[in-house]
Amino acid sequence: MKAVLLDGFGGIEVLKVGEAARPVPAEGQVLVKVVATSINRPDLVQREGKYPPPPGDSEILGLEVSGTIEDLGPGVSGWQVGDRVMSLVGGGGYAEYAVAYASHLMRIPESMSFEEAACVCESYITAFLNVFMIGGLKDGNTTILHGGGGGVNTAALQLCKALVPATKMIVTAHPSKMERVKGLGADLVIDYTQTPDFSEVVKEFTGKKGVDVILDHVGAKYLAPNMNSLGYAGRLVIIGVISGIKAELNLALMMVKRQQIIGSVLRSRPVKDKGEIVAEFTRTALPKFADRTIVPIIEKVFTLDQVVDAHRMMEEDKHFGKIVLKIS
Ligand SMILES: NC(=O)c1ccc[n+]([C@@H]2O[C@H](COP(=O)([O-])OP(=O)(O)OC[C@H]3O[C@@H](n4cnc5c(N)ncnc54)[C@H](OP(=O)(O)O)[C@@H]3O)[C@@H](O)[C@H]2O)c1
């Protein structure tokens, strides 16, 4: 099968389109004929050699797929060859065929295209898991969502708007993307290039109360402003560390305010855990995609042969929402 391969680790120049062996579905898995996948920031980190796939998963890049079921592995029931599906995969999305666990599959609603479906699993499930299942955001709460135009962040904004509409959303964003972030329903947008310490603005906006949940992928640089922005019993959920991994923490303040810091990764979770997360997402969030309350935001669709351009676009932070890679 045709697939994107890595010629060593490094910049976009290591991405090569070539031939790889078609995977065989194991117990509980299906073979998906991939129509589309999307680019996620962790793919760039894996390409650089800093984010290896979990043991047993494909070395090929790609954390999600949309397509049709081509074959069923042993022990799979409830699915048929030809079904339109989207799924999280531990790796292998940038290829004509990928294996996925049957428990991680979601049926693509009739109203949704394969390109849109290719955007749902990694970004929206990451946002859903961390903002709601782990962060415990409730309607009427206040939240900070960092990284205005990113895939996970735009997903978080759309999910909050659809599922907890009375929630106040504070978003940090690049100035070029602030207007569009506002258009997605953010109540306050902060220019992160001008205001690296956003805590004073947050205090003013919340009447000194602070926020209930923060979704953060910036890491070290934002630890202090995040903790200063968090209210009593607030939860800081860290899903990335783009600015560094070490920072100082005021433990006394954290203790007195009963705050929690929670680290979270989706990819390396056990298969069963991911199945439970997918089931909860299917029950709670998927109906909002089916009725088009939530429509994935696609910046651009590239073909498999244009994978270098797709990675370049993300590397240069030129996108708003998702970048799709059309496979077939
Ligand atoms: N733990 C997990 O399970 C998990 C799963 C998926 C992704 N992630 C992590 O989540 C992050 C986002 O992934 P993605 O696929 O959505 O990538 P993405 O589309 O490239 O989004 C990243 C965004 O980060 C924003 N950003 C850059 N510097 C910032 C700063 N100083 N303050 C606030 N925002 C800043 C940019 O926002 P603007 O657009 O406004 O410039 C950019 O769009 C990555 O760090 C990724 O590794 C974690």
The ligand as an SDF file (V2000), in Angstrom:
LIG
                    3D

 48 52  0  0  0  0  0  0  0  0999 V2000
   -2.0950   15.0440   25.6060 N   0  0  0  0  0  0  0  0  0  0  0  0
   -2.8150   14.6570   24.5760 C   0  0  0  0  0  0  0  0  0  0  0  0
   -3.5030   13.6520   24.6130 O   0  0  0  0  0  0  0  0  0  0  0  0
   -2.7810   15.4700   23.3080 C   0  0  0  0  0  0  0  0  0  0  0  0
   -3.5140   15.0820   22.1710 C   0  0  0  0  0  0  0  0  0  0  0  0
   -3.4790   15.9120   21.0340 C   0  0  0  0  0  0  0  0  0  0  0  0
   -2.7280   17.0780   21.0580 C   0  0  0  0  0  0  0  0  0  0  0  0
   -2.0010   17.3810   22.1740 N   0  0  0  0  0  0  0  0  0  0  0  0
   -1.2080   18.6110   22.2570 C   0  0  0  0  0  0  0  0  0  0  0  0
   -2.0960   19.7040   22.1370 O   0  0  0  0  0  0  0  0  0  0  0  0
   -1.4440   20.7920   21.4850 C   0  0  0  0  0  0  0  0  0  0  0  0
   -2.2960   21.2630   20.3320 C   0  0  0  0  0  0  0  0  0  0  0  0
   -2.3160   20.2670   19.3140 O   0  0  0  0  0  0  0  0  0  0  0  0
   -3.0060   20.5760   17.9170 P   0  0  0  0  0  0  0  0  0  0  0  0
   -2.9570   19.3350   17.1210 O   0  0  0  0  0  0  0  0  0  0  0  0
   -4.2860   21.2730   18.1500 O   0  0  0  0  0  0  0  0  0  0  0  0
   -1.9300   21.5990   17.2990 O   0  0  0  0  0  0  0  0  0  0  0  0
   -2.1500   22.9680   16.5050 P   0  0  0  0  0  0  0  0  0  0  0  0
   -3.3580   22.8700   15.6410 O   0  0  0  0  0  0  0  0  0  0  0  0
   -0.8630   23.2600   15.8550 O   0  0  0  0  0  0  0  0  0  0  0  0
   -2.4280   24.0290   17.6660 O   0  0  0  0  0  0  0  0  0  0  0  0
   -1.3790   24.5690   18.4320 C   0  0  0  0  0  0  0  0  0  0  0  0
   -1.6930   26.0040   18.7590 C   0  0  0  0  0  0  0  0  0  0  0  0
   -0.8370   26.4490   19.8030 O   0  0  0  0  0  0  0  0  0  0  0  0
   -0.9990   27.8180   19.8780 C   0  0  0  0  0  0  0  0  0  0  0  0
    0.0960   28.4940   20.5680 N   0  0  0  0  0  0  0  0  0  0  0  0
    1.3790   28.6390   20.2010 C   0  0  0  0  0  0  0  0  0  0  0  0
    2.0360   29.3770   21.1240 N   0  0  0  0  0  0  0  0  0  0  0  0
    1.1290   29.6980   22.0990 C   0  0  0  0  0  0  0  0  0  0  0  0
    1.1770   30.4500   23.2910 C   0  0  0  0  0  0  0  0  0  0  0  0
    2.3000   31.0190   23.7330 N   0  0  0  0  0  0  0  0  0  0  0  0
    0.0490   30.5860   24.0260 N   0  0  0  0  0  0  0  0  0  0  0  0
   -1.0930   30.0120   23.6340 C   0  0  0  0  0  0  0  0  0  0  0  0
   -1.2050   29.2960   22.4980 N   0  0  0  0  0  0  0  0  0  0  0  0
   -0.1030   29.1320   21.7480 C   0  0  0  0  0  0  0  0  0  0  0  0
   -1.2020   28.3080   18.4560 C   0  0  0  0  0  0  0  0  0  0  0  0
   -2.3550   29.1390   18.5190 O   0  0  0  0  0  0  0  0  0  0  0  0
   -2.7480   30.2440   17.4160 P   0  0  0  0  0  0  0  0  0  0  0  0
   -3.4210   29.4270   16.3730 O   0  0  0  0  0  0  0  0  0  0  0  0
   -3.6820   31.1940   18.0450 O   0  0  0  0  0  0  0  0  0  0  0  0
   -1.4660   30.8260   16.9610 O   0  0  0  0  0  0  0  0  0  0  0  0
   -1.4310   27.0110   17.6620 C   0  0  0  0  0  0  0  0  0  0  0  0
   -2.5090   27.0710   16.7760 O   0  0  0  0  0  0  0  0  0  0  0  0
   -0.0580   20.2960   21.0780 C   0  0  0  0  0  0  0  0  0  0  0  0
    0.8850   20.7050   22.0490 O   0  0  0  0  0  0  0  0  0  0  0  0
   -0.2230   18.7800   21.1050 C   0  0  0  0  0  0  0  0  0  0  0  0
    0.9840   18.1080   21.3380 O   0  0  0  0  0  0  0  0  0  0  0  0
   -2.0320   16.6150   23.2910 C   0  0  0  0  0  0  0  0  0  0  0  0
  1  2  1  0
  2  3  2  0
  2  4  1  0
  4  5  1  0
  4 48  2  0
  5  6  2  0
  6  7  1  0
  7  8  2  0
  8  9  1  0
  8 48  1  0
  9 10  1  0
  9 46  1  0
 10 11  1  0
 11 12  1  0
 11 44  1  0
 12 13  1  0
 13 14  1  0
 14 15  2  0
 14 16  1  0
 14 17  1  0
 17 18  1  0
 18 19  2  0
 18 20  1  0
 18 21  1  0
 21 22  1  0
 22 23  1  0
 23 24  1  0
 23 42  1  0
 24 25  1  0
 25 26  1  0
 25 36  1  0
 26 27  1  0
 26 35  1  0
 27 28  2  0
 28 29  1  0
 29 30  1  0
 29 35  2  0
 30 31  1  0
 30 32  2  0
 32 33  1  0
 33 34  2  0
 34 35  1  0
 36 37  1  0
 36 42  1  0
 37 38  1  0
 38 39  2  0
 38 40  1  0
 38 41  1  0
 42 43  1  0
 44 45  1  0
 44 46  1  0
 46 47  1  0
M  CHG  2   8   1  16  -1
M  END
$$$$
